[in-house]
Amino acid sequence: MKEMTRISEAKIKKFREKIFAWWKKNKRLLPWRETTNPYYIMISEIMLQQTQVNRSVEKYLEFIKNYPKIEKLAEASISSVLTNWSGLGYNRRALWLHEAANQIVKLKEFPKTQEELQKLKGIGPYTSRSILIFAFNYDIATVDTNIRRILITENFAKEQTKEKELFTIAQKLLPKGKARDWHNALMDYGSLVLTSAKTGIKPKTTTSSNSKENRLFRGLIVKYLTRNSKAKKEQLVKECNIPTEKINDILVGLIADGLVAKTKEDYTLPV
């Protein structure tokens, strides 16, 4: 691994000191940083997968208030969970979180390895590592968009560096016994200092305008149904301002994903 061979211990030490010194003065106060409860950490991580921090704070606080225990979330109806999730977008994450809660309740204990966590619905390599870091302070590294941008800007990696190697580099930079603080510091530094706008480094994946539009329409329909118990197709077209030629495909997709149910004439949230 070419990038790895160039990293001296002196450079690693200097980098760690720089990040921690900045963070000591600039750390963000966020509610999920006040707990090590793995259930709460899982909620925050799934919310933060595709939602900005400032939009997630209020929803996170509402969510843990309404579902303070994992058993409470597991036994909740899907319509209730979707209603509480409304406003965060990517509503499938609410279904995944609900299913993951049911899986954990059946296990009778919270998983504590990457392998076990990745068996849960909606939990991939990044999220499984993040849960272990922030709940248990395990000495493992993870790489999100912010951390990748830091690694590139600080010349530990390049924009074309593959994900597997990024994780290996991040692991070498990790100060032992400080994984929780280290990752919080990196995420704050990437969000507040080395931003995408400032560095010009964009995420590896981009979303097409067509899929963004469809996602918007899907979100509008789910949001409408959280406020109205049921609606006919014509109502959804009118109230959600959705093109008539797209409504059928969008509803079929929502039903397939388990986000919407259809009765004889109406559309509702799943029970």
N, C-alpha and C positions, 0 to 999 in steps of 0.2 A: 504494500500500500504506500504509494509514493508520498502522499501528503503526510502520512504518519511519521515517516523516517526523518522529516525535516523539523519535527517539533522537539525542541530542546526542553529540558526540565526548567531551565531559567525562563524561557518564554512562557511556559505553562504557569509558573509561579507568578510572574508579572501580570499575566492575564487574569488570574484568579484574584489577585490583590486589587487590580483595577475595577473589576466587576463588583466585588464586595464593598469596596470603598464608596463607589457610586451608589450602590443599593442602600447602604447605611443611611444616606441622606435623602434618598428618593423613593424608598419602597412604597408600593401602593397598599392601602389598607382595604382588604377584600374579605367578605364574610367567610368564604370557604377556607381562608388561611387561618381562621380562628379555631379550627377543629382538625382532629385527626381521625374522626369517625369515617370509616371506609365507605359506608353507605352515602353519607353526605358528600364525600369526595367524588364518588361515582356520579352522583347527580350533577355536581358542578362540572366535571370533565365532559359529560355527555352534552350538557348545555353549551359548553365552550367550544365544542367541536366545530360548529359553524355559525356561532353567534358571538358578536363583540362583547367584551367584558362589561361595559356600561349598561348594555341591554339585558345582560344575564343577572346582574346583582338583585334587582327587585324580584324577578321571577324565581330565583334560587331561594330567597327568603320566604316567599309565598309558598313555594313547593315544600320546603322542609317544615313549614308551619302546618300545612294541610296533611302532609304525610311524614310525621316525625319519626316513625319507625318503618323499617322496610316491609314489615308485615302489613302495615296500613296501606302502603302503595300496592302490594301484591293483591290485596283483596278488593281494591278500588275498581270501579267499572272503567272501561276504556273511554267512555264518553266523559267521565269525570276527569280522567288524566289528560285527555285532549283539551278540555276546557281550561284546566290549570296551566297547560303548556301554551295555550293560545297567545300569539304575539312573538314567540321565539323563532317561528319558521321551521322548516325541515321537520314537519310533524311526525314523520316516521320514527324520529328519535324518541318521541314520547312512547310509542308502541314498543320500541326496543327496550327502553328503560323499564317499562311495565313488565315485559316478559323476563328481563334479566332479574328483576326483583322476585318474580315467581320461581325462577330457577334457583336463586340463592336461598329462598325460604325452604325449598325442597331439600337443599344440601344441608340445611340447619347450621351452617357457618359460612362466614364470608371467605371466598377464595383468597389465597395468599401467594399464588405463583402466577407467572404470565400464562402458562399453559392452561391453568384452571380458569383464569379470568377470560381468556380468549374463547372459551366454550360458551360464554354468556352472549346473549343477543346484543349486537351493536358494539361489542368490545373488540377492537383490533390491537395490533402491536403498540401503537402510540398510547392509546387510552389505558391499556393494561399496565404499561410501564408507569404512566402518570399516577394511576391509583396506588401502585406500590410505593412510588416515591413520596407522594404527598400524605398518604395514610400511614405508611410504615417506615418511611425514611430509608428504604433499601438503597444500597450502593449500586444503583443502576442509572444509566443515562437515557434520556429520550430526546427526540429532535422534532420540534414543531416548526412552523413557518418562521417564527421570530428567531429561534435558535439557529436554524439553517442560515438565515440572513447574517447573523453574528459570525458564525463560523467562516462564511465567505468573506465578509468585510474585514475580519481580523486575520485573513490569510491562512486559516487552518484548512480551508477547503476551497473548491472552485464551484461555479454554477453548474458545471456538468458532473460534479461528484455524485456518485450513485448513493441511494439511500442507505444501503448496508454499510458503506464506508463512512457515511456521516455519523451513524450510530457508533461505529468503532472509534472515530475521532472524539466524539462527545464523551465516550466512556473514559478515554485517556485524560481528558481535561477535568473530569469529575473529582472534586476534593472528597476524600473518603470521610464518611460520617456526617456529611453536610448536604446530602442530595436534595432534601426539601428546600433549604434556603438557597442553594445554588441554582436550582431550576426556577424558583420564584424570582431570583435576581436576574437571571438571563432573560426571562420572559418580560420583566419590567424594562430592562435595558433595550430589548428589541422593539417593544411597543412604544417606548417614549423617546428613545435616542436614535437607534439605527432603524428607522422606519423604512417602509417600502418606498415612500415618496423621496426620502432623503438619499437612500442608497441606490435606487433604481433597480433593485433586485426583486423580481416578481416571483410569486409562488409558481411551482412547477406546473400545476394544473390550472386551467382557466375554464370558465363556463361559457357556453355559447349563448348568444342573446335569445335564441329560440327557447332553450331550456330554462333560462332565467324567467322568460315570460310565462311559460307553463307552470313553473314553480310558484310564481306570483298568483296565477289563477287558482292553483290548487290550494294555496294558503288562504285566499279570499273565501273559497267555498267552505273550508273547514272552520274558519273563523265565523262565518255567517251561521253555520249549523251549531256552533257553540252558544250562539245567542238566540237561535230559533230552533225549536225542537224538531221541525221538519220543513221541507221545502220541495216544491215541484221543480222540474227542470227549467221551466219558463221563468220561475221566480229567480233561480240562481243566475240565469243569463242576464236578467234585468238588474237585480240587486247587486250582483258582483261585477257587472259590466264585462261579461265574457262574450267573445264572438260566437255567434250561433254555430258556425262551422267547426268550432273547437270543443264545444261543451261535451259531446258524446265521448270523445277520446279521453278527455280529462276525467270525466266521471268513471269511465271504465278503469282507468289507471288508479284512481282513488279507491275504488271498490277492491281491486286486485291487491292493493297495498294494505287493506284492512282499515283504512281511514274513514271510509264512508260505507253505509249500508243502504240497501234499496228495499223498500216495501212495495206494495202493488203500484202505487202512483207517486210515492214520495221518497225523498232521500233524507237520511238521518245520520247521526253519528252512530257507530257500533255500540251495542249495549255493554 
